[in-house]
Amino acid sequence: MNKYLDLVNKFRVEGTPEAAAPLGAGHINDSFLIKTKEENRPDYLLQRINHRIFKDVELLQNNILHVTNHIRKKLKEKGADDIERKTLTIIPAKDGKLFHFDGENYWRVYLFISGGKSYDAITPELAYEAGKAFGEFQAYLADIPEKISETIPNFHNMEFRLEQFREAVTNDAAGRVNANRAIIDEIESRAEEMCKAERWGREGKLPKRINHCDTKVNNVLFDAGGRILCVVDLDTVMPGYVLSDFGDFIRTGANTGAEDDANLDNVSVDLDIFAAYARGYLETAGDFLLPVEIENLPYGACLLTYMQTVRFFTDYLNGDTYYKIHFPEHNLQRTKAQLKLLQELEKNREKMQAIVTCK
């Protein structure tokens, strides 16, 4: 682990780093907890940035700095205490940059938030708290003056994802199109409806806001008492429609089955999770959202589930070149599980609509 101690010493840290240990099991970046020798000095989080996904590291880090600085300003304005535990703090490198490049990899350092806890399993109580956290996160950033750029261009752009899908169908690189015409038809039958957010955006009906773009419950940090500390994993923070952020949580949190469930009978919508998340989200975000945004939150749940169906299936048609698979038909199994969830969301659309409009 001396390598990681040498790396953290490239940054403006306080105290003497003396131990490094792997932290978490992130799918994108590798993380290490750096312990300092002195009791009155903070510990740090060292991360290797996956620059194959986040190709413009300087843009990425500038985004995160602007976002965290703005949240810190908002916390000070409301008289919050313990601010260093309520938003991430970037530690600059000794050369003034927000990252260090070792010739092969890009690295960054955050102040470590001690006593923080995240959860993978979801309950209605946690869904409610997560809704409050992500709603507050968007509310804090509603008036950010700095330009926040796309760290992954077209990440939640449905029109772009359909272009990729149709190109995959045309190319049929893995020879899988003919056997899966029914899925192709299911996707195409919803295509026009699922692109209405982009159309509304161009017409000026739907504003772009600063989104988190990875709204899973494990991206909210809680203290020992179960109170919200902060939202973490800010790499995908960028402009988007709030429908996407809301929908992404429902896609993962309110699914009664697994994302790649082989037994489609397991897959349905947990309306208690939906209702709890919607209640928490609207408590903190409701004041700045437009009626069109609130009314279409259930549509957002369908949209992001449809988008993930399209993305998994596109990769399957391309020969499994993007997502890691654990067996040959894994992306097809993922596709079918997401399509089933989409169908269940569509069946429950009126119930979800009644929840968000309080009818």
C-alpha positions as CSV (number, residue, x, y, z in Angstrom):
1,M,0.0,0.0,0.0
2,N,3.0,2.3,0.0
3,K,2.1,3.3,-3.6
4,Y,-1.1,4.8,-2.3
5,L,0.6,6.7,0.5
6,D,3.0,8.1,-2.1
7,L,0.1,9.1,-4.3
8,V,-1.9,10.9,-1.5
9,N,1.3,12.8,-0.6
10,K,1.0,14.5,-4.0
11,F,-2.0,16.3,-2.6
12,R,-2.3,19.1,0.0
13,V,-3.2,16.8,2.9
14,E,-2.8,17.6,6.6
15,G,-0.9,15.2,8.8
16,T,1.1,12.1,8.0
17,P,-0.6,9.4,5.9
18,E,0.4,6.1,7.4
19,A,-2.1,3.4,6.2
20,A,-4.1,2.7,3.1
21,A,-6.9,0.2,2.7
22,P,-9.4,-0.6,-0.1
23,L,-12.8,1.0,0.5
24,G,-16.1,-0.2,-1.0
25,A,-16.8,-2.1,-4.1
26,G,-17.4,0.6,-6.7
27,H,-18.0,-0.5,-10.3
28,I,-16.3,2.5,-11.9
29,N,-13.6,4.0,-9.7
30,D,-11.2,2.3,-7.2
31,S,-11.3,3.8,-3.7
32,F,-8.9,3.7,-0.8
33,L,-9.2,5.0,2.8
34,I,-6.0,6.8,3.8
35,K,-5.5,7.0,7.6
36,T,-3.3,9.7,9.0
37,K,-1.0,9.2,12.0
38,E,-2.2,12.2,14.0
39,E,-5.5,12.0,15.9
40,N,-6.3,15.7,15.3
41,R,-5.8,15.4,11.5
42,P,-8.5,14.2,9.0
43,D,-8.4,10.9,7.1
44,Y,-8.8,11.0,3.3
45,L,-10.4,9.1,0.4
46,L,-8.1,8.4,-2.5
47,Q,-9.7,7.5,-5.8
48,R,-8.5,6.3,-9.1
49,I,-10.7,7.9,-11.7
50,N,-11.9,5.7,-14.6
51,H,-10.8,7.9,-17.5
52,R,-12.0,5.4,-20.0
53,I,-15.5,6.5,-19.0
54,F,-14.8,10.0,-17.9
55,K,-12.6,11.1,-20.7
56,D,-12.2,14.8,-19.7
57,V,-10.9,14.5,-16.1
58,E,-10.3,18.3,-15.8
59,L,-14.0,19.0,-16.7
60,L,-15.1,16.3,-14.4
61,Q,-13.2,17.7,-11.4
62,N,-14.2,21.3,-12.1
63,N,-17.9,20.2,-12.2
64,I,-17.5,18.5,-8.8
65,L,-15.7,21.6,-7.4
66,H,-18.4,24.0,-8.5
67,V,-21.2,21.7,-7.2
68,T,-19.7,21.1,-3.8
69,N,-18.7,24.8,-3.4
70,H,-22.3,25.9,-4.2
71,I,-23.8,23.3,-1.8
72,R,-21.3,24.5,0.9
73,K,-22.5,28.1,0.3
74,K,-26.1,27.0,0.7
75,L,-25.4,25.1,3.9
76,K,-23.7,28.2,5.4
77,E,-26.6,30.4,4.4
78,K,-29.0,28.2,6.3
79,G,-26.8,28.0,9.3
80,A,-25.9,24.3,9.1
81,D,-23.3,22.9,11.4
82,D,-20.7,20.2,10.6
83,I,-20.6,21.3,7.0
84,E,-17.5,19.2,6.1
85,R,-19.6,16.1,6.6
86,K,-22.6,17.4,4.6
87,T,-20.9,17.8,1.3
88,L,-17.8,16.3,-0.3
89,T,-14.5,18.3,-0.1
90,I,-12.0,18.1,-2.9
91,I,-8.3,18.3,-1.8
92,P,-6.2,19.9,-4.6
93,A,-2.9,18.5,-5.6
94,K,0.3,20.3,-4.6
95,D,0.6,21.7,-8.2
96,G,-2.9,23.3,-7.8
97,K,-4.7,20.9,-10.1
98,L,-7.8,18.9,-8.8
99,F,-6.2,15.6,-9.8
100,H,-2.8,13.9,-10.1
101,F,-1.8,12.0,-13.2
102,D,0.9,9.4,-12.6
103,G,1.6,8.7,-16.3
104,E,-1.0,6.0,-16.5
105,N,-3.9,6.8,-14.2
106,Y,-5.7,9.9,-12.8
107,W,-6.1,10.2,-9.0
108,R,-8.1,12.5,-6.8
109,V,-8.5,13.0,-3.0
110,Y,-11.5,13.9,-0.9
111,L,-11.7,14.6,2.8
112,F,-13.0,11.4,4.3
113,I,-16.4,11.7,5.9
114,S,-16.1,9.8,9.2
115,G,-19.0,7.9,10.6
116,G,-20.9,7.9,7.4
117,K,-22.9,4.9,6.4
118,S,-24.6,3.8,3.1
119,Y,-27.2,1.1,2.5
120,D,-27.8,-1.2,-0.4
121,A,-31.1,-2.8,0.7
122,I,-34.1,-0.5,0.4
123,T,-37.1,0.0,2.7
124,P,-39.9,2.6,2.5
125,E,-38.2,4.5,5.3
126,L,-34.9,4.6,3.4
127,A,-36.6,5.5,0.2
128,Y,-38.3,8.5,1.9
129,E,-34.9,9.7,3.2
130,A,-33.3,9.2,-0.2
131,G,-36.0,11.1,-1.8
132,K,-35.4,14.0,0.6
133,A,-31.7,13.8,-0.1
134,F,-31.9,13.9,-3.9
135,G,-34.6,16.5,-3.9
136,E,-32.6,18.8,-1.6
137,F,-29.5,18.1,-3.8
138,Q,-31.3,19.4,-6.9
139,A,-32.9,22.3,-4.9
140,Y,-29.4,23.5,-3.7
141,L,-28.2,23.5,-7.3
142,A,-31.2,25.1,-8.9
143,D,-29.5,28.5,-9.0
144,I,-25.9,27.5,-9.5
145,P,-24.2,30.2,-11.5
146,E,-21.3,28.1,-12.9
147,K,-21.6,26.2,-16.1
148,I,-21.9,22.5,-15.4
149,S,-21.0,20.3,-18.4
150,E,-21.8,16.8,-19.5
151,T,-19.3,14.4,-18.1
152,I,-20.7,11.6,-20.4
153,P,-22.3,13.3,-23.5
154,N,-25.9,12.2,-24.2
155,F,-26.0,10.0,-21.1
156,H,-29.7,10.2,-20.5
157,N,-30.7,11.3,-24.0
158,M,-33.4,8.9,-25.2
159,E,-33.2,10.0,-28.9
160,F,-29.4,9.3,-28.9
161,R,-30.0,5.8,-27.2
162,L,-32.5,5.0,-29.9
163,E,-30.1,6.0,-32.6
164,Q,-27.6,3.6,-31.1
165,F,-30.2,0.8,-30.9
166,R,-31.3,1.3,-34.6
167,E,-27.7,1.2,-35.8
168,A,-27.2,-2.0,-33.8
169,V,-30.3,-3.5,-35.5
170,T,-29.1,-2.5,-38.9
171,N,-25.6,-3.8,-38.4
172,D,-26.6,-7.0,-36.6
173,A,-23.0,-7.6,-35.7
174,A,-23.7,-10.7,-33.6
175,G,-26.4,-12.2,-35.8
176,R,-29.0,-11.8,-33.1
177,V,-31.7,-9.7,-34.7
178,N,-33.9,-12.3,-36.3
179,A,-34.4,-14.3,-33.1
180,N,-35.4,-11.2,-31.2
181,R,-37.8,-9.4,-33.4
182,A,-40.5,-9.3,-30.7
183,I,-38.3,-7.3,-28.4
184,I,-37.4,-4.9,-31.3
185,D,-41.1,-4.4,-31.9
186,E,-41.7,-3.7,-28.2
187,I,-39.0,-1.0,-28.2
188,E,-40.1,0.6,-31.4
189,S,-43.8,0.7,-30.3
190,R,-42.9,3.0,-27.5
191,A,-40.1,5.1,-29.2
192,E,-42.1,8.2,-30.0
193,E,-43.7,8.4,-26.5
194,M,-40.3,7.9,-24.8
195,C,-38.7,10.8,-26.7
196,K,-41.2,13.4,-25.5
197,A,-38.8,14.8,-22.9
198,E,-36.3,15.8,-25.6
199,R,-39.2,17.3,-27.7
200,W,-40.6,19.3,-24.8
201,G,-37.1,20.5,-24.0
202,R,-36.7,21.9,-27.5
203,E,-40.1,23.5,-27.3
204,G,-39.2,25.2,-24.0
205,K,-41.8,23.3,-22.0
206,L,-39.4,21.3,-19.9
207,P,-36.3,22.9,-18.3
208,K,-32.9,21.2,-17.9
209,R,-31.6,21.3,-14.4
210,I,-28.5,19.9,-12.6
211,N,-29.1,16.2,-12.1
212,H,-27.2,13.6,-10.1
213,C,-27.8,10.9,-12.8
214,D,-27.1,8.0,-10.6
215,T,-29.8,8.2,-7.9
216,K,-29.4,4.9,-6.1
217,V,-29.9,4.6,-2.3
218,N,-26.3,3.7,-1.8
219,N,-25.3,7.1,-3.1
220,V,-26.7,8.8,0.0
221,L,-24.6,8.9,3.1
222,F,-26.2,8.7,6.5
223,D,-24.9,9.3,10.0
224,A,-25.0,6.8,12.9
225,G,-28.5,8.0,13.8
226,G,-29.9,7.5,10.4
227,R,-30.0,11.2,9.4
228,I,-29.0,12.3,6.0
229,L,-25.4,13.6,5.7
230,C,-24.9,14.1,2.0
231,V,-25.2,12.8,-1.5
232,V,-22.0,11.2,-2.9
233,D,-20.6,9.9,-6.1
234,L,-20.8,13.1,-8.1
235,D,-19.1,12.0,-11.3
236,T,-22.3,12.0,-13.3
237,V,-23.7,15.3,-12.0
238,M,-24.7,17.2,-15.2
239,P,-27.6,19.0,-16.9
240,G,-30.7,16.9,-17.5
241,Y,-34.4,16.5,-16.9
242,V,-35.5,15.8,-13.3
243,L,-37.8,13.1,-14.8
244,S,-34.6,11.1,-15.4
245,D,-33.2,11.4,-11.9
246,F,-36.6,10.5,-10.3
247,G,-37.0,7.6,-12.7
248,D,-33.6,6.2,-12.1
249,F,-34.2,5.7,-8.4
250,I,-37.6,4.1,-9.1
251,R,-36.1,1.7,-11.7
252,T,-33.6,0.4,-9.1
253,G,-35.3,1.0,-5.8
254,A,-38.9,0.0,-6.5
255,N,-38.1,-3.1,-8.5
256,T,-39.3,-6.2,-6.5
257,G,-36.9,-8.3,-8.5
258,A,-33.2,-8.1,-9.6
259,E,-32.1,-6.0,-12.5
260,D,-31.2,-9.2,-14.3
261,D,-33.8,-11.5,-12.8
262,A,-34.2,-14.8,-14.6
263,N,-37.6,-15.3,-13.1
264,L,-39.8,-12.6,-14.5
265,D,-42.5,-13.4,-12.0
266,N,-40.3,-11.8,-9.4
267,V,-40.3,-8.4,-11.2
268,S,-43.0,-5.9,-10.3
269,V,-43.3,-2.4,-8.8
270,D,-43.2,-1.8,-5.0
271,L,-45.7,1.0,-4.8
272,D,-44.8,1.6,-1.1
273,I,-41.2,2.4,-2.2
274,F,-42.5,4.6,-5.0
275,A,-44.8,6.5,-2.6
276,A,-42.2,7.0,0.1
277,Y,-39.6,8.2,-2.4
278,A,-42.0,10.6,-4.1
279,R,-43.1,12.0,-0.7
280,G,-39.5,12.7,0.4
281,Y,-38.5,14.0,-3.0
282,L,-41.5,16.4,-3.3
283,E,-40.9,17.7,0.3
284,T,-37.5,19.1,-0.7
285,A,-37.8,19.6,-4.4
286,G,-41.5,20.6,-4.8
287,D,-41.0,24.3,-4.3
288,F,-38.9,24.8,-7.5
289,L,-40.4,22.1,-9.8
290,L,-42.8,23.1,-12.5
291,P,-46.3,21.4,-12.6
292,V,-45.2,19.7,-15.8
293,E,-42.3,18.1,-14.0
294,I,-44.3,16.9,-11.0
295,E,-47.1,15.5,-13.2
296,N,-44.6,13.5,-15.3
297,L,-42.6,11.9,-12.5
298,P,-44.3,8.5,-13.2
299,Y,-43.4,8.9,-16.8
300,G,-39.8,9.4,-15.7
301,A,-39.9,6.0,-14.0
302,C,-41.1,4.4,-17.3
303,L,-38.6,6.5,-19.3
304,L,-35.5,5.4,-17.4
305,T,-36.6,1.7,-17.4
306,Y,-37.2,1.9,-21.1
307,M,-33.8,3.5,-21.6
308,Q,-32.1,0.8,-19.7
309,T,-34.0,-1.9,-21.7
310,V,-32.8,-0.2,-24.9
311,R,-29.2,0.0,-23.6
312,F,-28.9,-3.6,-22.5
313,F,-30.5,-4.9,-25.7
314,T,-28.3,-2.6,-27.9
315,D,-25.3,-4.1,-26.2
316,Y,-26.6,-7.6,-26.8
317,L,-27.1,-7.0,-30.5
318,N,-23.6,-5.5,-30.7
319,G,-22.1,-8.7,-29.2
320,D,-21.8,-7.6,-25.6
321,T,-19.1,-4.9,-26.0
322,Y,-20.1,-2.5,-23.2
323,Y,-21.5,-4.1,-20.1
324,K,-19.7,-6.9,-18.3
325,I,-21.5,-10.2,-18.7
326,H,-21.4,-13.3,-16.6
327,F,-22.8,-15.7,-19.2
328,P,-23.5,-15.5,-22.9
329,E,-27.1,-14.4,-22.7
330,H,-26.7,-12.1,-19.7
331,N,-27.6,-8.9,-21.6
332,L,-30.7,-10.6,-23.1
333,Q,-31.8,-11.6,-19.6
334,R,-31.2,-8.1,-18.4
335,T,-33.3,-6.8,-21.3
336,K,-36.2,-9.1,-20.6
337,A,-36.1,-8.2,-16.8
338,Q,-36.1,-4.5,-17.6
339,L,-38.9,-4.9,-20.2
340,K,-41.0,-6.7,-17.6
341,L,-40.5,-3.9,-15.1
342,L,-41.5,-1.4,-17.7
343,Q,-44.7,-3.3,-18.4
344,E,-45.4,-3.4,-14.7
345,L,-44.8,0.4,-14.4
346,E,-47.2,1.0,-17.3
347,K,-49.9,-1.1,-15.5
348,N,-49.4,0.9,-12.4
349,R,-49.2,4.3,-14.1
350,E,-52.6,5.6,-12.8
351,K,-51.7,4.6,-9.2
352,M,-48.4,6.3,-9.4
353,Q,-50.0,9.4,-11.0
354,A,-52.4,9.6,-8.1
355,I,-49.5,9.4,-5.6
356,V,-47.6,12.3,-7.1
357,T,-50.6,14.5,-7.6
358,C,-52.1,13.6,-4.2
359,K,-55.4,12.4,-5.7
